[in-house]
Amino acid sequence: MIRRIINFYSEGFSNMRLGKTLWLVVLVKLVVIFVVLRLFFMPDILSERAGEGNEADYVSTQMTERAGL
């Protein structure tokens, strides 16, 4: 059954013309969207606020301060 499913998709994609182009456009858009989101909206705060090698200390301090311990 798995072989039939794989064969179904492989034959379907091999006979496509416009579909391949559309899938390529979709994949390129997804990559661009995630790269842009990562660069602009998800800064690397840990490396900015904690010194090199002090990441674990920074995280534990932040967790205990927020928990009120």
mmCIF file as Biopython writes it, N, C-alpha, C and O atoms, coordinates in Angstrom:
data_model
#
loop_
_atom_site.group_PDB
_atom_site.id
_atom_site.type_symbol
_atom_site.label_atom_id
_atom_site.label_alt_id
_atom_site.label_comp_id
_atom_site.label_asym_id
_atom_site.label_entity_id
_atom_site.label_seq_id
_atom_site.pdbx_PDB_ins_code
_atom_site.Cartn_x
_atom_site.Cartn_y
_atom_site.Cartn_z
_atom_site.occupancy
_atom_site.B_iso_or_equiv
_atom_site.auth_seq_id
_atom_site.auth_asym_id
_atom_site.pdbx_PDB_model_num
ATOM 1   N N  . MET A ? 1  ? 0.824  -1.185 0.000   1.0 0.0 1  A 1 
ATOM 2   C CA . MET A ? 1  ? 0.000  0.000  0.000   1.0 0.0 1  A 1 
ATOM 3   C C  . MET A ? 1  ? 0.879  1.263  0.000   1.0 0.0 1  A 1 
ATOM 4   O O  . MET A ? 1  ? 0.584  2.224  -0.711  1.0 0.0 1  A 1 
ATOM 5   N N  . ILE A ? 2  ? 1.946  1.258  0.791   1.0 0.0 2  A 1 
ATOM 6   C CA . ILE A ? 2  ? 2.827  2.422  0.826   1.0 0.0 2  A 1 
ATOM 7   C C  . ILE A ? 2  ? 3.470  2.635  -0.533  1.0 0.0 2  A 1 
ATOM 8   O O  . ILE A ? 2  ? 3.634  3.770  -0.981  1.0 0.0 2  A 1 
ATOM 9   N N  . ARG A ? 3  ? 3.835  1.537  -1.186  1.0 0.0 3  A 1 
ATOM 10  C CA . ARG A ? 3  ? 4.435  1.634  -2.520  1.0 0.0 3  A 1 
ATOM 11  C C  . ARG A ? 3  ? 3.450  2.242  -3.525  1.0 0.0 3  A 1 
ATOM 12  O O  . ARG A ? 3  ? 3.852  3.019  -4.391  1.0 0.0 3  A 1 
ATOM 13  N N  . ARG A ? 4  ? 2.177  1.897  -3.413  1.0 0.0 4  A 1 
ATOM 14  C CA . ARG A ? 4  ? 1.161  2.474  -4.303  1.0 0.0 4  A 1 
ATOM 15  C C  . ARG A ? 4  ? 1.008  3.970  -4.071  1.0 0.0 4  A 1 
ATOM 16  O O  . ARG A ? 4  ? 0.841  4.735  -5.021  1.0 0.0 4  A 1 
ATOM 17  N N  . ILE A ? 5  ? 1.066  4.390  -2.807  1.0 0.0 5  A 1 
ATOM 18  C CA . ILE A ? 5  ? 0.950  5.818  -2.493  1.0 0.0 5  A 1 
ATOM 19  C C  . ILE A ? 5  ? 2.142  6.582  -3.052  1.0 0.0 5  A 1 
ATOM 20  O O  . ILE A ? 5  ? 1.976  7.644  -3.653  1.0 0.0 5  A 1 
ATOM 21  N N  . ILE A ? 6  ? 3.344  6.044  -2.855  1.0 0.0 6  A 1 
ATOM 22  C CA . ILE A ? 6  ? 4.553  6.694  -3.384  1.0 0.0 6  A 1 
ATOM 23  C C  . ILE A ? 6  ? 4.496  6.751  -4.904  1.0 0.0 6  A 1 
ATOM 24  O O  . ILE A ? 6  ? 4.847  7.767  -5.504  1.0 0.0 6  A 1 
ATOM 25  N N  . ASN A ? 7  ? 4.060  5.677  -5.518  1.0 0.0 7  A 1 
ATOM 26  C CA . ASN A ? 7  ? 3.948  5.638  -6.983  1.0 0.0 7  A 1 
ATOM 27  C C  . ASN A ? 7  ? 2.918  6.655  -7.478  1.0 0.0 7  A 1 
ATOM 28  O O  . ASN A ? 7  ? 3.133  7.307  -8.500  1.0 0.0 7  A 1 
ATOM 29  N N  . PHE A ? 8  ? 1.811  6.792  -6.764  1.0 0.0 8  A 1 
ATOM 30  C CA . PHE A ? 8  ? 0.769  7.749  -7.132  1.0 0.0 8  A 1 
ATOM 31  C C  . PHE A ? 8  ? 1.324  9.170  -7.160  1.0 0.0 8  A 1 
ATOM 32  O O  . PHE A ? 8  ? 1.110  9.908  -8.123  1.0 0.0 8  A 1 
ATOM 33  N N  . TYR A ? 9  ? 2.040  9.553  -6.095  1.0 0.0 9  A 1 
ATOM 34  C CA . TYR A ? 9  ? 2.579  10.911 -6.030  1.0 0.0 9  A 1 
ATOM 35  C C  . TYR A ? 9  ? 3.708  11.121 -7.022  1.0 0.0 9  A 1 
ATOM 36  O O  . TYR A ? 9  ? 3.794  12.184 -7.637  1.0 0.0 9  A 1 
ATOM 37  N N  . SER A ? 10 ? 4.569  10.139 -7.191  1.0 0.0 10 A 1 
ATOM 38  C CA . SER A ? 10 ? 5.686  10.316 -8.132  1.0 0.0 10 A 1 
ATOM 39  C C  . SER A ? 10 ? 5.186  10.444 -9.569  1.0 0.0 10 A 1 
ATOM 40  O O  . SER A ? 10 ? 5.711  11.260 -10.326 1.0 0.0 10 A 1 
ATOM 41  N N  . GLU A ? 11 ? 4.192  9.664  -9.956  1.0 0.0 11 A 1 
ATOM 42  C CA . GLU A ? 11 ? 3.623  9.796  -11.297 1.0 0.0 11 A 1 
ATOM 43  C C  . GLU A ? 11 ? 2.892  11.119 -11.458 1.0 0.0 11 A 1 
ATOM 44  O O  . GLU A ? 11 ? 2.961  11.747 -12.515 1.0 0.0 11 A 1 
ATOM 45  N N  . GLY A ? 12 ? 2.196  11.541 -10.417 1.0 0.0 12 A 1 
ATOM 46  C CA . GLY A ? 12 ? 1.477  12.807 -10.484 1.0 0.0 12 A 1 
ATOM 47  C C  . GLY A ? 12 ? 2.405  13.986 -10.653 1.0 0.0 12 A 1 
ATOM 48  O O  . GLY A ? 12 ? 2.124  14.877 -11.455 1.0 0.0 12 A 1 
ATOM 49  N N  . PHE A ? 13 ? 3.507  14.018 -9.917  1.0 0.0 13 A 1 
ATOM 50  C CA . PHE A ? 13 ? 4.449  15.130 -10.032 1.0 0.0 13 A 1 
ATOM 51  C C  . PHE A ? 13 ? 5.245  15.070 -11.330 1.0 0.0 13 A 1 
ATOM 52  O O  . PHE A ? 13 ? 5.626  16.111 -11.866 1.0 0.0 13 A 1 
ATOM 53  N N  . SER A ? 14 ? 5.497  13.882 -11.837 1.0 0.0 14 A 1 
ATOM 54  C CA . SER A ? 14 ? 6.278  13.793 -13.075 1.0 0.0 14 A 1 
ATOM 55  C C  . SER A ? 14 ? 5.465  14.250 -14.285 1.0 0.0 14 A 1 
ATOM 56  O O  . SER A ? 14 ? 6.043  14.685 -15.282 1.0 0.0 14 A 1 
ATOM 57  N N  . ASN A ? 15 ? 4.139  14.160 -14.215 1.0 0.0 15 A 1 
ATOM 58  C CA . ASN A ? 15 ? 3.296  14.578 -15.339 1.0 0.0 15 A 1 
ATOM 59  C C  . ASN A ? 15 ? 2.867  16.034 -15.261 1.0 0.0 15 A 1 
ATOM 60  O O  . ASN A ? 15 ? 2.204  16.530 -16.171 1.0 0.0 15 A 1 
ATOM 61  N N  . MET A ? 16 ? 3.232  16.718 -14.198 1.0 0.0 16 A 1 
ATOM 62  C CA . MET A ? 16 ? 2.835  18.116 -14.039 1.0 0.0 16 A 1 
ATOM 63  C C  . MET A ? 16 ? 3.764  19.046 -14.803 1.0 0.0 16 A 1 
ATOM 64  O O  . MET A ? 16 ? 4.949  18.756 -14.970 1.0 0.0 16 A 1 
ATOM 65  N N  . ARG A ? 17 ? 3.228  20.148 -15.257 1.0 0.0 17 A 1 
ATOM 66  C CA . ARG A ? 17 ? 4.043  21.219 -15.811 1.0 0.0 17 A 1 
ATOM 67  C C  . ARG A ? 17 ? 3.856  22.476 -14.979 1.0 0.0 17 A 1 
ATOM 68  O O  . ARG A ? 17 ? 4.807  22.988 -14.389 1.0 0.0 17 A 1 
ATOM 69  N N  . LEU A ? 18 ? 2.646  22.961 -14.937 1.0 0.0 18 A 1 
ATOM 70  C CA . LEU A ? 18 ? 2.337  24.159 -14.175 1.0 0.0 18 A 1 
ATOM 71  C C  . LEU A ? 18 ? 2.444  23.896 -12.674 1.0 0.0 18 A 1 
ATOM 72  O O  . LEU A ? 18 ? 2.856  24.772 -11.913 1.0 0.0 18 A 1 
ATOM 73  N N  . GLY A ? 19 ? 2.079  22.710 -12.259 1.0 0.0 19 A 1 
ATOM 74  C CA . GLY A ? 19 ? 2.111  22.365 -10.846 1.0 0.0 19 A 1 
ATOM 75  C C  . GLY A ? 19 ? 3.507  22.447 -10.249 1.0 0.0 19 A 1 
ATOM 76  O O  . GLY A ? 19 ? 3.673  22.910 -9.120  1.0 0.0 19 A 1 
ATOM 77  N N  . LYS A ? 20 ? 4.512  22.001 -10.996 1.0 0.0 20 A 1 
ATOM 78  C CA . LYS A ? 20 ? 5.889  22.076 -10.508 1.0 0.0 20 A 1 
ATOM 79  C C  . LYS A ? 20 ? 6.302  23.519 -10.289 1.0 0.0 20 A 1 
ATOM 80  O O  . LYS A ? 20 ? 6.946  23.848 -9.293  1.0 0.0 20 A 1 
ATOM 81  N N  . THR A ? 21 ? 5.929  24.369 -11.220 1.0 0.0 21 A 1 
ATOM 82  C CA . THR A ? 21 ? 6.265  25.792 -11.092 1.0 0.0 21 A 1 
ATOM 83  C C  . THR A ? 21 ? 5.552  26.404 -9.895  1.0 0.0 21 A 1 
ATOM 84  O O  . THR A ? 21 ? 6.149  27.184 -9.153  1.0 0.0 21 A 1 
ATOM 85  N N  . LEU A ? 22 ? 4.301  26.065 -9.702  1.0 0.0 22 A 1 
ATOM 86  C CA . LEU A ? 22 ? 3.553  26.599 -8.578  1.0 0.0 22 A 1 
ATOM 87  C C  . LEU A ? 22 ? 4.117  26.117 -7.245  1.0 0.0 22 A 1 
ATOM 88  O O  . LEU A ? 22 ? 4.211  26.889 -6.292  1.0 0.0 22 A 1 
ATOM 89  N N  . TRP A ? 23 ? 4.495  24.832 -7.179  1.0 0.0 23 A 1 
ATOM 90  C CA . TRP A ? 23 ? 5.108  24.317 -5.958  1.0 0.0 23 A 1 
ATOM 91  C C  . TRP A ? 23 ? 6.440  25.013 -5.687  1.0 0.0 23 A 1 
ATOM 92  O O  . TRP A ? 23 ? 6.767  25.295 -4.534  1.0 0.0 23 A 1 
ATOM 93  N N  . LEU A ? 24 ? 7.188  25.284 -6.711  1.0 0.0 24 A 1 
ATOM 94  C CA . LEU A ? 24 ? 8.459  25.993 -6.544  1.0 0.0 24 A 1 
ATOM 95  C C  . LEU A ? 24 ? 8.216  27.400 -6.006  1.0 0.0 24 A 1 
ATOM 96  O O  . LEU A ? 24 ? 8.937  27.859 -5.120  1.0 0.0 24 A 1 
ATOM 97  N N  . VAL A ? 25 ? 7.215  28.078 -6.532  1.0 0.0 25 A 1 
ATOM 98  C CA . VAL A ? 25 ? 6.874  29.421 -6.059  1.0 0.0 25 A 1 
ATOM 99  C C  . VAL A ? 25 ? 6.452  29.378 -4.587  1.0 0.0 25 A 1 
ATOM 100 O O  . VAL A ? 25 ? 6.861  30.227 -3.795  1.0 0.0 25 A 1 
ATOM 101 N N  . VAL A ? 26 ? 5.639  28.391 -4.228  1.0 0.0 26 A 1 
ATOM 102 C CA . VAL A ? 26 ? 5.187  28.256 -2.848  1.0 0.0 26 A 1 
ATOM 103 C C  . VAL A ? 26 ? 6.379  28.013 -1.917  1.0 0.0 26 A 1 
ATOM 104 O O  . VAL A ? 26 ? 6.465  28.633 -0.857  1.0 0.0 26 A 1 
ATOM 105 N N  . LEU A ? 27 ? 7.288  27.129 -2.294  1.0 0.0 27 A 1 
ATOM 106 C CA . LEU A ? 27 ? 8.448  26.839 -1.457  1.0 0.0 27 A 1 
ATOM 107 C C  . LEU A ? 27 ? 9.366  28.044 -1.309  1.0 0.0 27 A 1 
ATOM 108 O O  . LEU A ? 27 ? 9.875  28.305 -0.219  1.0 0.0 27 A 1 
ATOM 109 N N  . VAL A ? 28 ? 9.581  28.779 -2.391  1.0 0.0 28 A 1 
ATOM 110 C CA . VAL A ? 28 ? 10.421 29.979 -2.322  1.0 0.0 28 A 1 
ATOM 111 C C  . VAL A ? 28 ? 9.776  31.020 -1.411  1.0 0.0 28 A 1 
ATOM 112 O O  . VAL A ? 28 ? 10.462 31.653 -0.608  1.0 0.0 28 A 1 
ATOM 113 N N  . LYS A ? 29 ? 8.470  31.200 -1.529  1.0 0.0 29 A 1 
ATOM 114 C CA . LYS A ? 29 ? 7.774  32.157 -0.669  1.0 0.0 29 A 1 
ATOM 115 C C  . LYS A ? 29 ? 7.877  31.760 0.797   1.0 0.0 29 A 1 
ATOM 116 O O  . LYS A ? 29 ? 8.097  32.622 1.649   1.0 0.0 29 A 1 
ATOM 117 N N  . LEU A ? 30 ? 7.723  30.484 1.110   1.0 0.0 30 A 1 
ATOM 118 C CA . LEU A ? 30 ? 7.834  30.035 2.486   1.0 0.0 30 A 1 
ATOM 119 C C  . LEU A ? 30 ? 9.226  30.286 3.051   1.0 0.0 30 A 1 
ATOM 120 O O  . LEU A ? 30 ? 9.366  30.732 4.190   1.0 0.0 30 A 1 
ATOM 121 N N  . VAL A ? 31 ? 10.243 30.004 2.268   1.0 0.0 31 A 1 
ATOM 122 C CA . VAL A ? 31 ? 11.608 30.233 2.722   1.0 0.0 31 A 1 
ATOM 123 C C  . VAL A ? 31 ? 11.835 31.717 2.971   1.0 0.0 31 A 1 
ATOM 124 O O  . VAL A ? 31 ? 12.401 32.095 3.997   1.0 0.0 31 A 1 
ATOM 125 N N  . VAL A ? 32 ? 11.404 32.548 2.055   1.0 0.0 32 A 1 
ATOM 126 C CA . VAL A ? 32 ? 11.579 33.994 2.216   1.0 0.0 32 A 1 
ATOM 127 C C  . VAL A ? 32 ? 10.819 34.494 3.441   1.0 0.0 32 A 1 
ATOM 128 O O  . VAL A ? 32 ? 11.354 35.285 4.218   1.0 0.0 32 A 1 
ATOM 129 N N  . ILE A ? 33 ? 9.597  34.049 3.620   1.0 0.0 33 A 1 
ATOM 130 C CA . ILE A ? 33 ? 8.791  34.492 4.754   1.0 0.0 33 A 1 
ATOM 131 C C  . ILE A ? 33 ? 9.460  34.108 6.073   1.0 0.0 33 A 1 
ATOM 132 O O  . ILE A ? 33 ? 9.564  34.937 6.978   1.0 0.0 33 A 1 
ATOM 133 N N  . PHE A ? 34 ? 9.913  32.861 6.190   1.0 0.0 34 A 1 
ATOM 134 C CA . PHE A ? 34 ? 10.517 32.431 7.442   1.0 0.0 34 A 1 
ATOM 135 C C  . PHE A ? 34 ? 11.853 33.092 7.693   1.0 0.0 34 A 1 
ATOM 136 O O  . PHE A ? 34 ? 12.190 33.372 8.843   1.0 0.0 34 A 1 
ATOM 137 N N  . VAL A ? 35 ? 12.623 33.348 6.651   1.0 0.0 35 A 1 
ATOM 138 C CA . VAL A ? 35 ? 13.905 34.047 6.829   1.0 0.0 35 A 1 
ATOM 139 C C  . VAL A ? 35 ? 13.658 35.479 7.273   1.0 0.0 35 A 1 
ATOM 140 O O  . VAL A ? 35 ? 14.335 35.966 8.179   1.0 0.0 35 A 1 
ATOM 141 N N  . VAL A ? 36 ? 12.705 36.163 6.656   1.0 0.0 36 A 1 
ATOM 142 C CA . VAL A ? 36 ? 12.403 37.545 7.026   1.0 0.0 36 A 1 
ATOM 143 C C  . VAL A ? 36 ? 11.857 37.601 8.448   1.0 0.0 36 A 1 
ATOM 144 O O  . VAL A ? 36 ? 12.258 38.468 9.224   1.0 0.0 36 A 1 
ATOM 145 N N  . LEU A ? 37 ? 10.954 36.697 8.802   1.0 0.0 37 A 1 
ATOM 146 C CA . LEU A ? 37 ? 10.414 36.666 10.155  1.0 0.0 37 A 1 
ATOM 147 C C  . LEU A ? 37 ? 11.515 36.406 11.175  1.0 0.0 37 A 1 
ATOM 148 O O  . LEU A ? 37 ? 11.541 37.020 12.242  1.0 0.0 37 A 1 
ATOM 149 N N  . ARG A ? 38 ? 12.403 35.515 10.851  1.0 0.0 38 A 1 
ATOM 150 C CA . ARG A ? 38 ? 13.494 35.184 11.781  1.0 0.0 38 A 1 
ATOM 151 C C  . ARG A ? 38 ? 14.414 36.386 11.977  1.0 0.0 38 A 1 
ATOM 152 O O  . ARG A ? 38 ? 14.821 36.669 13.104  1.0 0.0 38 A 1 
ATOM 153 N N  . LEU A ? 39 ? 14.744 37.086 10.918  1.0 0.0 39 A 1 
ATOM 154 C CA . LEU A ? 39 ? 15.675 38.202 11.020  1.0 0.0 39 A 1 
ATOM 155 C C  . LEU A ? 39 ? 15.090 39.402 11.746  1.0 0.0 39 A 1 
ATOM 156 O O  . LEU A ? 39 ? 15.772 40.018 12.565  1.0 0.0 39 A 1 
ATOM 157 N N  . PHE A ? 40 ? 13.841 39.742 11.464  1.0 0.0 40 A 1 
ATOM 158 C CA . PHE A ? 40 ? 13.269 40.974 11.976  1.0 0.0 40 A 1 
ATOM 159 C C  . PHE A ? 40 ? 12.454 40.817 13.253  1.0 0.0 40 A 1 
ATOM 160 O O  . PHE A ? 40 ? 12.392 41.748 14.056  1.0 0.0 40 A 1 
ATOM 161 N N  . PHE A ? 41 ? 11.837 39.677 13.455  1.0 0.0 41 A 1 
ATOM 162 C CA . PHE A ? 41 ? 10.925 39.539 14.573  1.0 0.0 41 A 1 
ATOM 163 C C  . PHE A ? 41 ? 11.387 38.578 15.656  1.0 0.0 41 A 1 
ATOM 164 O O  . PHE A ? 41 ? 10.720 38.451 16.682  1.0 0.0 41 A 1 
ATOM 165 N N  . MET A ? 42 ? 12.503 37.902 15.457  1.0 0.0 42 A 1 
ATOM 166 C CA . MET A ? 42 ? 13.009 36.976 16.460  1.0 0.0 42 A 1 
ATOM 167 C C  . MET A ? 42 ? 14.493 37.230 16.701  1.0 0.0 42 A 1 
ATOM 168 O O  . MET A ? 42 ? 15.333 36.433 16.285  1.0 0.0 42 A 1 
ATOM 169 N N  . PRO A ? 43 ? 14.819 38.333 17.368  1.0 0.0 43 A 1 
ATOM 170 C CA . PRO A ? 43 ? 16.231 38.616 17.611  1.0 0.0 43 A 1 
ATOM 171 C C  . PRO A ? 43 ? 16.818 37.628 18.620  1.0 0.0 43 A 1 
ATOM 172 O O  . PRO A ? 43 ? 16.090 37.024 19.407  1.0 0.0 43 A 1 
ATOM 173 N N  . ASP A ? 44 ? 18.121 37.475 18.585  1.0 0.0 44 A 1 
ATOM 174 C CA . ASP A ? 44 ? 18.809 36.563 19.486  1.0 0.0 44 A 1 
ATOM 175 C C  . ASP A ? 44 ? 19.093 37.288 20.799  1.0 0.0 44 A 1 
ATOM 176 O O  . ASP A ? 44 ? 20.197 37.786 21.021  1.0 0.0 44 A 1 
ATOM 177 N N  . ILE A ? 45 ? 18.100 37.338 21.647  1.0 0.0 45 A 1 
ATOM 178 C CA . ILE A ? 45 ? 18.173 38.087 22.898  1.0 0.0 45 A 1 
ATOM 179 C C  . ILE A ? 45 ? 19.192 37.473 23.844  1.0 0.0 45 A 1 
ATOM 180 O O  . ILE A ? 45 ? 19.888 38.189 24.564  1.0 0.0 45 A 1 
ATOM 181 N N  . LEU A ? 46 ? 19.280 36.162 23.845  1.0 0.0 46 A 1 
ATOM 182 C CA . LEU A ? 46 ? 20.187 35.495 24.771  1.0 0.0 46 A 1 
ATOM 183 C C  . LEU A ? 46 ? 21.637 35.902 24.533  1.0 0.0 46 A 1 
ATOM 184 O O  . LEU A ? 46 ? 22.375 36.147 25.487  1.0 0.0 46 A 1 
ATOM 185 N N  . SER A ? 47 ? 22.042 35.974 23.293  1.0 0.0 47 A 1 
ATOM 186 C CA . SER A ? 47 ? 23.426 36.363 23.021  1.0 0.0 47 A 1 
ATOM 187 C C  . SER A ? 47 ? 23.664 37.846 23.285  1.0 0.0 47 A 1 
ATOM 188 O O  . SER A ? 47 ? 24.793 38.247 23.567  1.0 0.0 47 A 1 
ATOM 189 N N  . GLU A ? 48 ? 22.619 38.665 23.198  1.0 0.0 48 A 1 
ATOM 190 C CA . GLU A ? 48 ? 22.766 40.098 23.464  1.0 0.0 48 A 1 
ATOM 191 C C  . GLU A ? 48 ? 22.875 40.389 24.957  1.0 0.0 48 A 1 
ATOM 192 O O  . GLU A ? 48 ? 23.690 41.215 25.367  1.0 0.0 48 A 1 
ATOM 193 N N  . ARG A ? 49 ? 22.069 39.725 25.766  1.0 0.0 49 A 1 
ATOM 194 C CA . ARG A ? 49 ? 21.987 40.053 27.193  1.0 0.0 49 A 1 
ATOM 195 C C  . ARG A ? 49 ? 22.924 39.228 28.065  1.0 0.0 49 A 1 
ATOM 196 O O  . ARG A ? 49 ? 23.355 39.696 29.119  1.0 0.0 49 A 1 
ATOM 197 N N  . ALA A ? 50 ? 23.240 38.025 27.648  1.0 0.0 50 A 1 
ATOM 198 C CA . ALA A ? 50 ? 24.138 37.171 28.425  1.0 0.0 50 A 1 
ATOM 199 C C  . ALA A ? 50 ? 25.494 37.148 27.721  1.0 0.0 50 A 1 
ATOM 200 O O  . ALA A ? 50 ? 25.575 37.110 26.493  1.0 0.0 50 A 1 
ATOM 201 N N  . GLY A ? 51 ? 26.527 37.171 28.505  1.0 0.0 51 A 1 
ATOM 202 C CA . GLY A ? 51 ? 27.859 37.093 27.920  1.0 0.0 51 A 1 
ATOM 203 C C  . GLY A ? 51 ? 28.118 35.700 27.391  1.0 0.0 51 A 1 
ATOM 204 O O  . GLY A ? 51 ? 27.374 34.762 27.680  1.0 0.0 51 A 1 
ATOM 205 N N  . GLU A ? 52 ? 29.175 35.574 26.618  1.0 0.0 52 A 1 
ATOM 206 C CA . GLU A ? 52 ? 29.490 34.273 26.046  1.0 0.0 52 A 1 
ATOM 207 C C  . GLU A ? 52 ? 29.890 33.311 27.159  1.0 0.0 52 A 1 
ATOM 208 O O  . GLU A ? 52 ? 30.789 33.600 27.949  1.0 0.0 52 A 1 
ATOM 209 N N  . GLY A ? 53 ? 29.233 32.199 27.212  1.0 0.0 53 A 1 
ATOM 210 C CA . GLY A ? 53 ? 29.489 31.208 28.243  1.0 0.0 53 A 1 
ATOM 211 C C  . GLY A ? 53 ? 28.621 31.382 29.483  1.0 0.0 53 A 1 
ATOM 212 O O  . GLY A ? 53 ? 28.660 30.537 30.377  1.0 0.0 53 A 1 
ATOM 213 N N  . ASN A ? 54 ? 27.845 32.447 29.560  1.0 0.0 54 A 1 
ATOM 214 C CA . ASN A ? 54 ? 26.999 32.703 30.722  1.0 0.0 54 A 1 
ATOM 215 C C  . ASN A ? 54 ? 25.516 32.535 30.423  1.0 0.0 54 A 1 
ATOM 216 O O  . ASN A ? 54 ? 24.671 33.038 31.165  1.0 0.0 54 A 1 
ATOM 217 N N  . GLU A ? 55 ? 25.201 31.845 29.362  1.0 0.0 55 A 1 
ATOM 218 C CA . GLU A ? 55 ? 23.802 31.708 28.953  1.0 0.0 55 A 1 
ATOM 219 C C  . GLU A ? 55 ? 22.983 30.965 30.005  1.0 0.0 55 A 1 
ATOM 220 O O  . GLU A ? 55 ? 21.861 31.370 30.310  1.0 0.0 55 A 1 
ATOM 221 N N  . ALA A ? 56 ? 23.524 29.891 30.562  1.0 0.0 56 A 1 
ATOM 222 C CA . ALA A ? 56 ? 22.780 29.104 31.549  1.0 0.0 56 A 1 
ATOM 223 C C  . ALA A ? 56 ? 22.515 29.927 32.806  1.0 0.0 56 A 1 
ATOM 224 O O  . ALA A ? 56 ? 21.426 29.857 33.375  1.0 0.0 56 A 1 
ATOM 225 N N  . ASP A ? 57 ? 23.494 30.699 33.237  1.0 0.0 57 A 1 
ATOM 226 C CA . ASP A ? 57 ? 23.304 31.542 34.414  1.0 0.0 57 A 1 
ATOM 227 C C  . ASP A ? 57 ? 22.229 32.592 34.171  1.0 0.0 57 A 1 
ATOM 228 O O  . ASP A ? 57 ? 21.400 32.856 35.042  1.0 0.0 57 A 1 
ATOM 229 N N  . TYR A ? 58 ? 22.246 33.187 32.991  1.0 0.0 58 A 1 
ATOM 230 C CA . TYR A ? 58 ? 21.256 34.217 32.659  1.0 0.0 58 A 1 
ATOM 231 C C  . TYR A ? 58 ? 19.844 33.633 32.670  1.0 0.0 58 A 1 
ATOM 232 O O  . TYR A ? 58 ? 18.918 34.228 33.222  1.0 0.0 58 A 1 
ATOM 233 N N  . VAL A ? 59 ? 19.695 32.470 32.058  1.0 0.0 59 A 1 
ATOM 234 C CA . VAL A ? 59 ? 18.369 31.843 31.987  1.0 0.0 59 A 1 
ATOM 235 C C  . VAL A ? 59 ? 17.882 31.460 33.378  1.0 0.0 59 A 1 
ATOM 236 O O  . VAL A ? 59 ? 16.719 31.691 33.708  1.0 0.0 59 A 1 
ATOM 237 N N  . SER A ? 60 ? 18.746 30.883 34.190  1.0 0.0 60 A 1 
ATOM 238 C CA . SER A ? 60 ? 18.309 30.485 35.535  1.0 0.0 60 A 1 
ATOM 239 C C  . SER A ? 60 ? 17.966 31.702 36.386  1.0 0.0 60 A 1 
ATOM 240 O O  . SER A ? 60 ? 17.026 31.657 37.180  1.0 0.0 60 A 1 
ATOM 241 N N  . THR A ? 61 ? 18.722 32.794 36.227  1.0 0.0 61 A 1 
ATOM 242 C CA . THR A ? 61 ? 18.413 34.010 36.968  1.0 0.0 61 A 1 
ATOM 243 C C  . THR A ? 61 ? 17.066 34.583 36.553  1.0 0.0 61 A 1 
ATOM 244 O O  . THR A ? 61 ? 16.276 35.000 37.400  1.0 0.0 61 A 1 
ATOM 245 N N  . GLN A ? 62 ? 16.807 34.603 35.264  1.0 0.0 62 A 1 
ATOM 246 C CA . GLN A ? 62 ? 15.530 35.126 34.767  1.0 0.0 62 A 1 
ATOM 247 C C  . GLN A ? 62 ? 14.361 34.278 35.235  1.0 0.0 62 A 1 
ATOM 248 O O  . GLN A ? 62 ? 13.303 34.807 35.578  1.0 0.0 62 A 1 
ATOM 249 N N  . MET A ? 63 ? 14.546 32.967 35.250  1.0 0.0 63 A 1 
ATOM 250 C CA . MET A ? 63 ? 13.457 32.078 35.672  1.0 0.0 63 A 1 
ATOM 251 C C  . MET A ? 63 ? 13.165 32.236 37.150  1.0 0.0 63 A 1 
ATOM 252 O O  . MET A ? 63 ? 11.998 32.261 37.540  1.0 0.0 63 A 1 
ATOM 253 N N  . THR A ? 64 ? 14.196 32.344 37.990  1.0 0.0 64 A 1 
ATOM 254 C CA . THR A ? 64 ? 13.959 32.471 39.420  1.0 0.0 64 A 1 
ATOM 255 C C  . THR A ? 64 ? 13.399 33.835 39.779  1.0 0.0 64 A 1 
ATOM 256 O O  . THR A ? 64 ? 12.585 33.943 40.697  1.0 0.0 64 A 1 
ATOM 257 N N  . GLU A ? 65 ? 13.820 34.886 39.068  1.0 0.0 65 A 1 
ATOM 258 C CA . GLU A ? 65 ? 13.274 36.219 39.343  1.0 0.0 65 A 1 
ATOM 259 C C  . GLU A ? 65 ? 11.799 36.303 38.967  1.0 0.0 65 A 1 
ATOM 260 O O  . GLU A ? 65 ? 11.006 36.899 39.695  1.0 0.0 65 A 1 
ATOM 261 N N  . ARG A ? 66 ? 11.438 35.726 37.863  1.0 0.0 66 A 1 
ATOM 262 C CA . ARG A ? 66 ? 10.035 35.787 37.425  1.0 0.0 66 A 1 
ATOM 263 C C  . ARG A ? 66 ? 9.132  34.898 38.277  1.0 0.0 66 A 1 
ATOM 264 O O  . ARG A ? 66 ? 7.939  35.166 38.419  1.0 0.0 66 A 1 
ATOM 265 N N  . ALA A ? 67 ? 9.706  33.851 38.835  1.0 0.0 67 A 1 
ATOM 266 C CA . ALA A ? 67 ? 8.916  32.959 39.680  1.0 0.0 67 A 1 
ATOM 267 C C  . ALA A ? 67 ? 8.777  33.515 41.090  1.0 0.0 67 A 1 
ATOM 268 O O  . ALA A ? 67 ? 7.961  33.033 41.876  1.0 0.0 67 A 1 
ATOM 269 N N  . GLY A ? 68 ? 9.571  34.524 41.407  1.0 0.0 68 A 1 
ATOM 270 C CA . GLY A ? 68 ? 9.499  35.149 42.720  1.0 0.0 68 A 1 
ATOM 271 C C  . GLY A ? 68 ? 10.247 34.370 43.782  1.0 0.0 68 A 1 
ATOM 272 O O  . GLY A ? 68 ? 9.947  34.478 44.971  1.0 0.0 68 A 1 
ATOM 273 N N  . LEU A ? 69 ? 11.215 33.592 43.355  1.0 0.0 69 A 1 
ATOM 274 C CA . LEU A ? 69 ? 11.973 32.785 44.335  1.0 0.0 69 A 1 
ATOM 275 C C  . LEU A ? 69 ? 13.143 33.537 44.881  1.0 0.0 69 A 1 
ATOM 276 O O  . LEU A ? 69 ? 13.883 33.009 45.711  1.0 0.0 69 A 1 
#
